[in-house]
């Protein structure tokens, strides 16, 4: 059995357990473990040694990244809530529909829309935050707009469809 396979088998449950306890989610723990062992594999392929202390440091960094991502997302939702609560009276249904449609979008598309239109961030700033390229952000924004239009149309269609009263 290869050195990496043994290292993985010996430490996988440790990594998942540490991440799960810190993030309060088994799924997040598994995702952190996947990323940590991807990084470990790259290190192994370059001939560098693998050790538990090094792996633990990688896991700590990944958990820190997740905490920062959650904080950014929470700040974004708080800011969105403030923006929507400051809306003019009489637009409640429209804003509720927009909020509902936004909530139906995958988080990657929702975040790009909110960063663009509510946070007034540039494509470059969003790309830096999400660790990607401006081209990828522009592509996500096009897809996000399309998905939002579809979600709003679905909400509008559901609202105008007559519900049968026949039993």
C-alpha positions as CSV (number, residue, x, y, z in Angstrom):
1,X,0.0,0.0,0.0
2,X,1.3,3.4,-0.9
3,X,2.6,5.9,1.7
4,X,-0.2,8.4,0.9
5,X,-3.0,5.7,1.2
6,X,-1.7,4.8,4.6
7,X,-1.5,8.5,5.7
8,X,-5.0,9.0,4.4
9,X,-6.4,6.0,6.2
10,X,-4.7,6.8,9.4
11,X,-5.7,10.5,9.5
12,X,-9.0,10.8,7.7
13,X,-11.3,10.4,10.7
14,X,-9.1,12.8,12.7
15,X,-9.4,15.5,10.1
16,X,-13.2,15.0,9.7
17,X,-13.7,15.0,13.5
18,X,-11.6,18.2,14.0
19,X,-13.4,20.0,11.2
20,X,-16.8,18.7,12.3
21,X,-16.4,19.9,15.9
22,X,-15.2,23.3,14.8
23,X,-17.8,23.9,12.1
24,X,-20.7,22.0,13.8
25,X,-21.5,20.2,10.6
26,X,-20.6,16.7,9.4
27,X,-20.9,17.8,5.7
28,X,-18.6,20.7,6.3
29,X,-16.1,18.4,8.1
30,X,-16.1,16.1,5.1
31,X,-15.6,19.0,2.7
32,X,-12.6,20.2,4.7
33,X,-11.2,16.7,4.8
34,X,-11.5,16.4,1.0
35,X,-9.7,19.7,0.5
36,X,-7.0,18.9,3.1
37,X,-6.2,15.6,1.5
38,X,-6.2,17.2,-2.0
39,X,-3.5,19.5,-0.7
40,X,-1.7,16.6,1.0
41,X,-1.8,14.7,-2.3
42,X,-0.2,17.6,-4.1
43,X,2.5,17.8,-1.5
44,X,3.1,14.1,-1.7
45,X,3.4,14.2,-5.5
46,X,6.1,16.8,-5.2
47,X,8.1,14.5,-2.9
48,X,7.6,16.6,0.3
49,X,7.0,14.7,3.5
50,X,3.6,14.3,5.1
51,X,3.1,14.7,8.8
52,X,0.2,15.0,11.2
53,X,1.3,18.4,12.5
54,X,1.5,19.7,8.9
55,X,-1.9,18.3,8.1
56,X,-3.4,19.8,11.2
57,X,-2.1,23.2,10.2
58,X,-3.7,22.8,6.7
59,X,-7.0,21.8,8.4
60,X,-6.8,24.9,10.7
61,X,-6.2,27.2,7.7
62,X,-9.1,25.6,5.8
63,X,-11.4,26.0,8.9
64,X,-10.3,29.6,9.2
65,X,-11.2,30.2,5.6
66,X,-14.6,28.7,6.2
67,X,-15.2,30.9,9.2
68,X,-14.3,34.0,7.1
69,X,-16.6,32.8,4.3
70,X,-19.4,32.4,6.8
71,X,-18.8,35.8,8.2
72,X,-18.8,37.4,4.7
73,X,-22.0,35.6,3.9
74,X,-23.6,36.7,7.2
75,X,-22.6,40.3,6.7
76,X,-24.0,40.1,3.2
77,X,-27.3,38.8,4.4
78,X,-27.4,41.4,7.2
79,X,-26.7,44.2,4.7
80,X,-29.3,42.8,2.3
81,X,-31.8,42.8,5.2
82,X,-31.0,46.4,6.0
83,X,-31.4,47.4,2.4
84,X,-34.7,45.6,2.0
85,X,-36.0,46.9,5.3
86,X,-35.4,50.5,4.1
87,X,-37.6,49.9,1.1
88,X,-40.6,52.2,0.4
89,X,-44.0,51.1,1.7
90,X,-46.3,49.6,-0.9
91,X,-43.6,47.5,-2.5
92,X,-43.8,44.6,0.0
93,X,-45.1,42.0,-2.4
94,X,-42.4,42.9,-5.1
95,X,-39.6,42.8,-2.5
96,X,-40.9,39.6,-1.0
97,X,-40.9,38.0,-4.4
98,X,-37.4,39.1,-5.1
99,X,-36.2,37.8,-1.7
100,X,-38.0,34.5,-2.4
101,X,-36.5,34.2,-5.8
102,X,-33.0,35.1,-4.5
103,X,-33.3,32.5,-1.8
104,X,-34.1,29.8,-4.4
105,X,-30.8,30.5,-6.3
106,X,-27.7,28.4,-5.6
107,X,-25.5,30.3,-3.1
108,X,-22.8,31.0,-5.6
109,X,-25.2,32.8,-7.9
110,X,-27.0,34.6,-5.1
111,X,-23.7,35.8,-3.6
112,X,-22.6,37.2,-6.9
113,X,-25.9,39.1,-7.4
114,X,-25.9,40.5,-3.9
115,X,-22.2,41.5,-4.1
116,X,-22.8,43.3,-7.4
117,X,-26.2,45.0,-6.8
118,X,-26.4,45.4,-3.0
119,X,-22.7,45.7,-2.0
120,X,-21.8,47.7,-5.2
121,X,-18.5,45.7,-5.5
122,X,-16.7,45.6,-8.8
123,X,-16.1,42.5,-10.8
124,X,-12.4,42.6,-9.8
125,X,-13.3,42.9,-6.1
126,X,-15.7,40.0,-6.2
127,X,-13.2,37.9,-8.1
128,X,-10.6,38.6,-5.3
129,X,-13.1,37.8,-2.6
130,X,-14.1,34.5,-4.2
131,X,-10.5,33.7,-5.4
132,X,-11.4,33.5,-9.0
133,X,-11.1,35.6,-12.2
134,X,-13.1,38.6,-13.3
135,X,-14.2,36.6,-16.4
136,X,-15.5,33.8,-14.2
137,X,-17.5,36.4,-12.2
138,X,-18.9,38.0,-15.3
139,X,-20.0,34.5,-16.4
140,X,-21.6,33.7,-13.1
141,X,-23.4,37.1,-13.1
142,X,-24.9,36.3,-16.5
143,X,-26.1,32.9,-15.3
144,X,-27.3,34.4,-12.0
145,X,-29.4,37.0,-13.8
146,X,-30.9,34.4,-16.0
147,X,-31.7,32.1,-13.0
148,X,-33.2,35.1,-11.1
149,X,-35.4,36.0,-14.1
150,X,-36.5,32.3,-14.3
151,X,-37.2,32.2,-10.5
152,X,-39.2,35.4,-10.7
153,X,-41.2,34.2,-13.7
154,X,-41.9,31.0,-11.8
155,X,-43.1,32.9,-8.8
156,X,-45.3,35.1,-11.0
157,X,-46.7,32.1,-12.9
158,X,-47.5,30.4,-9.6
159,X,-49.2,33.5,-8.3
160,X,-51.4,33.9,-11.4
161,X,-52.3,30.3,-11.9
162,X,-55.8,29.7,-10.7
163,X,-56.1,27.0,-8.0
164,X,-58.8,24.5,-8.6
165,X,-61.5,24.4,-6.0
166,X,-63.0,21.2,-7.3
167,X,-62.7,18.3,-4.9
